[in-house]
């Protein structure tokens, strides 16, 4: 169950990062509220997952999901550049996340 909650927390991190960008420096109310609500939910689920999972594993997976998700949203929705070097860097993050998951005792 901790892994599922951690995955949801990671997805919520992507959501709040996207809406933080849309908030235009917290000057737009709806995106700002979505940012804050999803941020609190993401932190809350991360906290619950850390009751079972090691700190280093949980935090690394959470930030990794957020990083890869934000990269994907940036490319797919915001039209950010996806050159070979950025894609390679994203692949390295994914490999690191997989190794962290398999190295975790929980």
Secondary structure as the mmCIF struct_conf table of DSSP 4:
data_model
#
loop_
_struct_conf.conf_type_id
_struct_conf.id
_struct_conf.beg_label_comp_id
_struct_conf.beg_label_asym_id
_struct_conf.beg_label_seq_id
_struct_conf.end_label_comp_id
_struct_conf.end_label_asym_id
_struct_conf.end_label_seq_id
HELX_RH_AL_P HELX_RH_AL_P1 UNK A 2 UNK A 22
TURN_TY1_P TURN_TY1_P1 UNK A 23 UNK A 27
BEND BEND1 UNK A 28 UNK A 28
HELX_RH_AL_P HELX_RH_AL_P2 UNK A 29 UNK A 49
TURN_TY1_P TURN_TY1_P2 UNK A 50 UNK A 52
BEND BEND2 UNK A 53 UNK A 53
HELX_RH_AL_P HELX_RH_AL_P3 UNK A 55 UNK A 76
TURN_TY1_P TURN_TY1_P3 UNK A 77 UNK A 78
HELX_RH_AL_P HELX_RH_AL_P4 UNK A 84 UNK A 103
#
